[in-house]
């Protein structure tokens, strides 16, 4: 997956968490600013919700009063071990970037 993202982005991300963080920052739409540790975790969660919304696991509920996006779980995530969960996320991350670059 990282190789595919390197081809799409021109730069290789460090790992899946870094990619999810970047997606979260993109979805927040505030540009490159300093985030607290808690905000970074929230941004990774936003990234997870956003990419899994491609398969209708989550639906965008709207921004909160501070402008942070919130998501609603629509259907349960498939059960599986850590590798299966990572594989699910990776395939959705690739779909996300393909849709962003196709637009």
MARBARO-285310 format. One record per atom (N, C-alpha, C, O): x, y, z; atom name. Coordinates in steps of 0.001 Angstrom, whole numbers, plus 524288, in hexadecimal, padded with zeros to 5 digits. Each point is the difference from the previous one (the first is absolute). Layout:
<atoms>
[[X,Y,Z],"CA"]
...
</atoms>
This chain:
<atoms>
[[8032D,7FB67,80000],"N"]
[[7FCD3,80499,80000],"CA"]
[[80365,804EA,80000],"C"]
[[7FEE4,803B3,7FD23],"O"]
[[80533,7FC5C,80608],"N"]
[[80358,804A0,8003B],"CA"]
[[80292,80110,7FABF],"C"]
[[800C6,80484,7FE89],"O"]
[[80090,7F750,7FE9C],"N"]
[[80238,800B6,7FAC9],"CA"]
[[7FC05,80286,7FC55],"C"]
[[80154,80372,7FCEC],"O"]
[[7F9C2,7FACB,80371],"N"]
[[7FBE4,80242,7FCB8],"CA"]
[[7FF21,805BB,80159],"C"]
[[7FF3A,8033E,7FC88],"O"]
[[800E6,7FDFD,8087D],"N"]
[[7FF5F,80571,80194],"CA"]
[[804A4,80350,7FE4E],"C"]
[[7FF62,80495,7FEAC],"O"]
[[80543,7F919,80160],"N"]
[[80497,802DE,7FE2A],"CA"]
[[7FF4C,8016C,7FA3F],"C"]
[[8016B,8044D,7FE5F],"O"]
[[7FC6A,7F820,7FE92],"N"]
[[7FF0D,80127,7FA7F],"CA"]
[[7FBEC,80452,7FF65],"C"]
[[80089,80368,7FCA6],"O"]
[[7FB5A,7FC70,806A2],"N"]
[[7FBE2,803EE,7FFA0],"CA"]
[[801BF,80555,8020B],"C"]
[[7FEC8,80408,7FDAF],"O"]
[[80419,7FBF3,806B4],"N"]
[[80158,804DB,802AA],"CA"]
[[8055E,8021F,7FE9C],"C"]
[[8010F,804A3,800B6],"O"]
[[80255,7F7F4,7FD4D],"N"]
[[8054E,801A3,7FEDB],"CA"]
[[8039A,7FFA2,804B0],"C"]
[[804A5,8012E,7FF92],"O"]
[[7F94B,7FD34,804E6],"N"]
[[80318,7FF7E,804C2],"CA"]
[[7FDE9,7FB5F,8031B],"C"]
[[7FB46,7FF23,8003B],"O"]
[[8083E,7FDE9,80224],"N"]
[[7FE68,7FB5A,802E7],"CA"]
[[7FEA3,80166,805A9],"C"]
[[80354,801F6,802DE],"O"]
[[7F7C1,7FD08,7FEC6],"N"]
[[7FE92,800EC,8057C],"CA"]
[[802CC,7FC22,80393],"C"]
[[80181,7FBC1,7FE51],"O"]
[[7FF2E,805BB,80699],"N"]
[[802D5,7FCB3,803B8],"CA"]
[[7FD16,7FAEE,80126],"C"]
[[8025E,7FBD0,7FFF9],"O"]
[[7F88E,80481,80108],"N"]
[[7FCEF,7FB5E,80140],"CA"]
[[7FA36,8014C,7FF72],"C"]
[[7FE93,80463,7FEA1],"O"]
[[7FE1E,7F7C5,80271],"N"]
[[7FA5F,800BD,7FF71],"CA"]
[[7FDFB,80444,803A4],"C"]
[[7FC9B,8030A,7FE78],"O"]
[[80566,7FD3C,80647],"N"]
[[7FE48,80413,8039E],"CA"]
[[80133,80574,7FDE5],"C"]
[[7FCD5,80394,80090],"O"]
[[807AA,7FD0C,7FD0D],"N"]
[[80162,8050F,7FDAF],"CA"]
[[7FC3E,80164,7FB9D],"C"]
[[7FE72,80484,7FF72],"O"]
[[8001E,7F7A6,7FD7C],"N"]
[[7FC5E,800DE,7FBB2],"CA"]
[[7FAA4,80190,8021D],"C"]
[[7FD94,803A8,7FE08],"O"]
[[80093,7F992,805F8],"N"]
[[7FAE8,80149,8024E],"CA"]
[[8000D,80576,8026E],"C"]
[[7FC20,802D5,7FFB5],"O"]
[[80839,7FE9E,802AA],"N"]
[[80096,80544,8022D],"CA"]
[[7FF93,80415,7FBA2],"C"]
[[7FD38,803E2,80091],"O"]
[[80588,7FB3C,7FB1A],"N"]
[[7FFD6,803B0,7FB9F],"CA"]
[[7FA85,8007F,7FDBE],"C"]
[[7FE57,80448,7FE94],"O"]
[[7FEE1,7F768,80118],"N"]
[[7FA9B,8002D,7FE16],"CA"]
[[7FCAA,8032F,803CB],"C"]
[[7FCC3,80327,7FE5B],"O"]
[[8040B,7FC02,806B5],"N"]
[[7FD25,80303,803EA],"CA"]
[[80102,805D2,7FF8E],"C"]
[[7FC61,80325,8005C],"O"]
[[8088A,7FE4D,7FEDA],"N"]
[[8015D,8058C,7FF4E],"CA"]
[[7FD4F,80224,7FB25],"C"]
[[7FDE1,80451,80013],"O"]
[[80237,7F8B0,7FBC2],"N"]
[[7FD6B,8019B,7FB20],"CA"]
[[7FA25,800D0,800E2],"C"]
[[7FDC5,803DD,7FE32],"O"]
[[7FFCC,7F88A,80489],"N"]
[[7FA5E,80057,800F4],"CA"]
[[7FE9B,80477,803B6],"C"]
[[7FBCF,80251,7FF8F],"O"]
[[807B4,7FEE2,80416],"N"]
[[7FF21,80468,8038B],"CA"]
[[80032,80521,7FCF8],"C"]
[[7FD02,8039D,8010E],"O"]
[[80692,7FCA5,7FB2C],"N"]
[[8003C,8047D,7FC82],"CA"]
[[80258,804F4,80241],"C"]
[[7FEBA,8044C,7FE42],"O"]
[[804AC,7FB28,80594],"N"]
[[8025D,804A7,80258],"CA"]
[[805AF,800CE,7FE7D],"C"]
[[80276,803C1,801B9],"O"]
[[7FF9D,7F8CC,7FB1D],"N"]
[[80565,8008E,7FE57],"CA"]
[[803DD,7FE36,8041D],"C"]
[[7FE80,7FDBF,803FA],"O"]
[[80678,80343,7FB0F],"N"]
[[80417,7FE29,80393],"CA"]
[[8007B,80378,804D9],"C"]
[[80257,80432,7FFC7],"O"]
[[7FB77,7FA0E,80488],"N"]
[[80084,802BC,804FC],"CA"]
[[801D6,7FC16,80410],"C"]
[[7FFFD,7FB4B,7FF03],"O"]
[[80192,80694,8057D],"N"]
[[801B2,7FC7E,80437],"CA"]
[[7FB35,7FDB7,802B1],"C"]
[[7FC3F,802C1,80132],"O"]
[[803FE,7F81F,7FFB9],"N"]
[[7FBC3,7FD44,8029C],"CA"]
[[8020C,7FD88,80501],"C"]
[[80482,7FE57,80043],"O"]
[[7F82A,8016D,803B1],"N"]
[[80165,7FD4B,804D0],"CA"]
[[7FFEE,7FA20,7FEFE],"C"]
[[7FE24,7FE3C,7FBEF],"O"]
[[803DF,7FECE,807BC],"N"]
[[7FFFE,7FA4D,7FF7D],"CA"]
[[7FA6A,7FDFF,7FF77],"C"]
[[7FEF0,7FC98,7FCC8],"O"]
[[7FD84,80581,8065B],"N"]
[[7FA82,7FE5A,7FFB6],"CA"]
[[7FD9C,8016D,7FAB7],"C"]
[[7FD14,7FCE9,7FDC0],"O"]
[[80424,807B2,8004A],"N"]
[[7FDFD,80193,7FAE5],"CA"]
[[8021F,7FC7E,7FBAE],"C"]
[[7FD35,7FECD,7FC46],"O"]
[[807AF,7FF8F,80432],"N"]
[[8023F,7FC78,7FC18],"CA"]
[[7FD1A,7FACE,7FFFE],"C"]
[[7FF02,7FDC9,7FBDA],"O"]
[[7FFA2,80043,808C5],"N"]
[[7FCF0,7FB23,8004F],"CA"]
[[7FA9A,800DD,7FDA0],"C"]
[[7FE01,7FCA0,7FD37],"O"]
[[7FFA2,807E1,803E2],"N"]
[[7FAE9,80139,7FDB2],"CA"]
[[8005A,8004B,7FA12],"C"]
[[7FC71,7FE44,7FD45],"O"]
[[807D2,803EB,800BB],"N"]
[[800B6,80067,7FA55],"CA"]
[[80095,7FA9B,7FD80],"C"]
[[7FE01,7FF15,7FBBA],"O"]
[[804B6,7FD60,806EC],"N"]
[[80066,7FAA6,7FDF3],"CA"]
[[7FAA2,7FD72,7FFF7],"C"]
[[7FEBA,7FD24,7FC59],"O"]
[[7FE13,803D8,807B0],"N"]
[[7FAB0,7FDDF,80022],"CA"]
[[7FCBA,80238,7FB86],"C"]
[[7FD05,7FD29,7FD83],"O"]
[[8038E,807EC,8017A],"N"]
[[7FD46,80268,7FB96],"CA"]
[[801A6,7FD57,7FAED],"C"]
[[7FCBE,7FEEE,7FCA1],"O"]
[[80853,80004,802DA],"N"]
[[801ED,7FD4B,7FB56],"CA"]
[[7FD9A,7FAA0,7FF63],"C"]
[[7FE71,7FE82,7FBB4],"O"]
[[8013F,7FE8F,80893],"N"]
[[7FDA4,7FAC8,7FFD8],"CA"]
[[7FA4D,8005B,7FE59],"C"]
[[7FE3F,7FD2D,7FC87],"O"]
[[7FEE4,80657,80602],"N"]
[[7FA70,8008F,7FEBB],"CA"]
[[7FF44,80193,7FA4A],"C"]
[[7FC95,7FDF6,7FD4E],"O"]
[[806A4,805AB,800E7],"N"]
[[7FF76,801E1,7FA99],"CA"]
[[800FA,7FBB5,7FC0B],"C"]
[[7FCF8,7FF5C,7FC52],"O"]
[[8073D,7FDAE,80465],"N"]
[[80123,7FBF9,7FC13],"CA"]
[[7FBFF,7FB99,8003A],"C"]
[[7FE9D,7FDC9,7FBF6],"O"]
[[7FF82,800ED,808B8],"N"]
[[7FC21,7FBD0,8006A],"CA"]
[[7FA90,801CA,7FE57],"C"]
[[7FC80,7FCCA,7FF43],"O"]
[[802CE,8084A,80028],"N"]
[[7FB03,801EC,7FDF2],"CA"]
[[7FF62,7FE87,7FA3F],"C"]
[[7FBA7,7FFFA,7FDF3],"O"]
[[808AC,7FECC,7FF79],"N"]
[[7FFCF,7FE45,7FA86],"CA"]
[[7FCB8,7FB0D,7FF67],"C"]
[[7FDC2,7FF0F,7FBDA],"O"]
[[801F5,7FDC9,80847],"N"]
[[7FCD9,7FB34,7FFE6],"CA"]
[[7FB56,80061,803B2],"C"]
[[7FDD7,7FC0A,801AA],"O"]
[[800AA,808B7,7FF94],"N"]
[[7FB63,80118,8033A],"CA"]
[[80040,7FDBA,8057A],"C"]
[[7FBF6,7FEBB,80246],"O"]
[[808BF,800BD,7FFE2],"N"]
[[80068,7FE8A,80580],"CA"]
[[7FEC9,804C5,80362],"C"]
[[7FDAE,7FF86,8042F],"O"]
[[803E6,8050C,7F9F9],"N"]
[[7FF0F,804DF,802C8],"CA"]
[[7FD58,803D7,7FC57],"C"]
[[80098,7FFBD,7FB3D],"O"]
[[7FC70,803DD,80720],"N"]
[[7FD7D,8042B,7FD18],"CA"]
[[8017D,8052C,80296],"C"]
[[80028,80066,804CA],"O"]
[[800E9,8037D,7F80D],"N"]
[[80185,80510,8020C],"CA"]
[[7FB56,80277,802C8],"C"]
[[7FBE2,800C4,7FDA1],"O"]
[[804C0,8007B,80761],"N"]
[[7FBC9,8023E,80325],"CA"]
[[8002B,805F2,7FFF4],"C"]
[[7FC1F,8028F,80139],"O"]
[[8085F,7FFA3,7FD5D],"N"]
[[8008C,805AA,7FFDB],"CA"]
[[80439,801CF,803BA],"C"]
[[80205,7FCF1,8031B],"O"]
[[7FF4C,8080A,7FC92],"N"]
[[8040E,80221,80377],"CA"]
[[7FDBE,80171,80558],"C"]
[[7FB5B,80123,80082],"O"]
[[80804,7FECA,80370],"N"]
[[7FE63,801DA,8052A],"CA"]
[[800A3,805EE,80031],"C"]
[[80141,8026B,7FC09],"O"]
[[7FDE6,7FFF3,80888],"N"]
[[80031,805B6,8007F],"CA"]
[[8056B,80236,7FEDD],"C"]
[[80084,8049E,7FEC4],"O"]
[[80397,7F80F,801A5],"N"]
[[80551,801B3,7FEE2],"CA"]
[[801A8,7FEC9,7FA66],"C"]
[[80471,80110,7FE7E],"O"]
[[7F800,7FCB6,7FE6E],"N"]
[[80121,7FECF,7FA90],"CA"]
[[8026F,7FAAC,7FF07],"C"]
[[8018A,7FED0,7FB9A],"O"]
[[7FED5,7FDF2,80879],"N"]
[[80240,7FAC8,7FF53],"CA"]
[[7FBD0,7FC46,7FDF4],"C"]
[[7FBAB,7FFDF,80215],"O"]
[[80595,7FD15,7F9D7],"N"]
[[7FC1F,7FC6D,7FDC8],"CA"]
[[7FECE,7FB6F,803AB],"C"]
[[80369,7FE04,802BF],"O"]
[[7F7AE,8006B,7FD31],"N"]
[[7FE4F,7FB7B,80313],"CA"]
[[7FD40,7FC1F,7FC71],"C"]
[[7FD85,80175,7FC26],"O"]
[[802FA,7F9A1,80539],"N"]
[[7FDF7,7FBC1,7FCD1],"CA"]
[[7FC8E,7FC7F,8035D],"C"]
[[800CC,7FF91,804B9],"O"]
[[7FB62,7FDF2,7F8D0],"N"]
[[7FC7D,7FC62,8029B],"CA"]
[[800EE,7FA8F,7FDC3],"C"]
[[8002E,7FF4F,7FB3F],"O"]
[[80068,7FCDA,80832],"N"]
[[8008E,7FA97,7FE49],"CA"]
[[7FAC4,7FE2E,7FDD1],"C"]
[[7FC04,8004F,802AD],"O"]
[[803FA,7FDCF,7F885],"N"]
[[7FB3B,7FE56,7FD5B],"CA"]
[[7FF3E,7FA21,80057],"C"]
[[7FBAE,7FE1F,800F9],"O"]
[[80882,7FF06,7FE3B],"N"]
[[7FFB3,7FA52,8005D],"CA"]
[[804E3,7FE0A,802C3],"C"]
[[80424,8026B,7FFAB],"O"]
[[7FB5E,7F932,8030F],"N"]
[[80480,7FE03,802F7],"CA"]
[[8049A,7FEAD,7FC70],"C"]
[[7FF5A,7FE16,7FBA4],"O"]
[[80538,802FB,80659],"N"]
[[804BD,7FE90,7FD24],"CA"]
[[800A8,7FA1A,8003B],"C"]
[[7FE8D,7FD8B,803E0],"O"]
[[8039D,8002D,7F807],"N"]
[[800C7,7FA54,8001B],"CA"]
[[803E3,7FE72,80441],"C"]
[[803E4,802AC,800EE],"O"]
[[7FAF5,7F8FE,80197],"N"]
[[8038C,7FE11,80405],"CA"]
[[804B2,7FD78,7FD59],"C"]
[[7FF89,7FDCA,7FBC2],"O"]
[[804D6,8028D,806B4],"N"]
[[804B8,7FDA4,7FDE7],"CA"]
[[8049A,8015D,8036A],"C"]
[[7FFAC,8034E,8037A],"O"]
[[80498,7FA18,7FB76],"N"]
[[804BC,80123,802F7],"CA"]
[[80265,80528,7FE24],"C"]
[[7FDFC,80286,7FC71],"O"]
[[80639,7FEF0,805F7],"N"]
[[8028F,804F9,7FECC],"CA"]
[[80196,8005A,7FA47],"C"]
[[7FF7B,80421,7FD98],"O"]
[[80273,7F796,80038],"N"]
[[8019E,7FFFB,7FA84],"CA"]
[[7FB52,800EB,7FC64],"C"]
[[8006B,802E2,7FC2C],"O"]
[[7FB26,7FAB0,80509],"N"]
[[7FB54,800B1,7FCCE],"CA"]
[[7FE11,805A0,80047],"C"]
[[7FE61,80238,7FC0E],"O"]
[[801CC,80017,8089D],"N"]
[[7FE5D,8056F,800A3],"CA"]
[[8039E,803A8,7FCFD],"C"]
[[7FE38,803B0,7FD7A],"O"]
[[806D8,7FB45,802CE],"N"]
[[803CE,8033A,7FD2C],"CA"]
[[7FF37,7FF82,7FA1F],"C"]
[[8005B,803E1,7FD2E],"O"]
[[7FE9B,7F77A,800FD],"N"]
[[7FF13,7FF1F,7FA6C],"CA"]
[[7FB2D,802F9,7FE32],"C"]
[[80007,8025F,7FBD1],"O"]
[[7FBCF,7FD83,80757],"N"]
[[7FB3C,802E2,7FEC1],"CA"]
[[8012E,805D4,7FF8F],"C"]
[[7FE62,80288,7FC3F],"O"]
[[80467,7FF91,8078A],"N"]
[[80155,8058D,7FFDE],"CA"]
[[80368,8015D,7FB4C],"C"]
[[7FF16,803EC,7FD60],"O"]
[[804CC,7F8DD,80196],"N"]
[[80389,80113,7FB9A],"CA"]
[[7FD0F,8003D,7FAD3],"C"]
[[800F2,8037E,7FCD5],"O"]
[[7FB85,7F8D8,8024D],"N"]
[[7FD20,80003,7FB08],"CA"]
[[7FC8D,804DB,7FF96],"C"]
[[7FF59,8022A,7FBC2],"O"]
[[7FE75,7FF88,8089F],"N"]
[[7FCC0,804AE,7FFEC],"CA"]
[[8033D,804FD,7FF73],"C"]
[[7FE35,803C7,7FDA1],"O"]
[[8067B,7FC46,80480],"N"]
[[8037B,8047A,7FF53],"CA"]
[[8015F,800A1,7FA3E],"C"]
[[7FFFA,8045C,7FDF8],"O"]
[[80130,7F76B,7FF72],"N"]
[[80147,80041,7FA64],"CA"]
[[7FB58,80209,7FCEE],"C"]
[[8009C,8034D,7FC8F],"O"]
[[7FAB6,7FABC,804AD],"N"]
[[7FB42,801E2,7FD61],"CA"]
[[7FF3C,805D2,800F7],"C"]
[[7FE9C,802E5,7FC6B],"O"]
[[8024B,7FED5,80868],"N"]
[[7FF7D,8058B,80156],"CA"]
[[8039B,8034B,7FC95],"C"]
[[7FE44,803D4,7FDA9],"O"]
[[806B7,7FABD,80206],"N"]
[[803B3,80320,7FCFD],"CA"]
[[7FED3,7FFBF,7FA2B],"C"]
[[800B8,803DD,7FD3B],"O"]
[[7FD84,7F7B8,800E8],"N"]
[[7FE8B,7FFB2,7FA7B],"CA"]
[[7FB72,803AC,7FED4],"C"]
[[7FFEA,8028D,7FBEC],"O"]
[[7FC4F,7FDB9,807A7],"N"]
[[7FB8A,80375,7FF1C],"CA"]
[[8019B,805BB,80077],"C"]
[[7FE06,80347,7FD18],"O"]
[[8057E,7FDFA,8067A],"N"]
[[801CC,80564,800A9],"CA"]
[[80311,801BD,7FB36],"C"]
[[7FF48,80462,7FE28],"O"]
[[80423,7F842,7FFC9],"N"]
[[80324,8017C,7FB80],"CA"]
[[7FD03,7FFBB,7FADC],"C"]
[[8019A,8025C,7FC21],"O"]
[[7FA0C,7FAC4,803D2],"N"]
[[7FCCC,7FFB4,7FB3F],"CA"]
[[7FCA0,804ED,7FF6B],"C"]
[[7FE5D,8015D,7FBB1],"O"]
[[800A3,8013C,808A3],"N"]
[[7FC8E,804A8,7FFE4],"CA"]
[[802A6,804A7,7FDA7],"C"]
[[7FDA7,8042E,7FFA1],"O"]
</atoms>
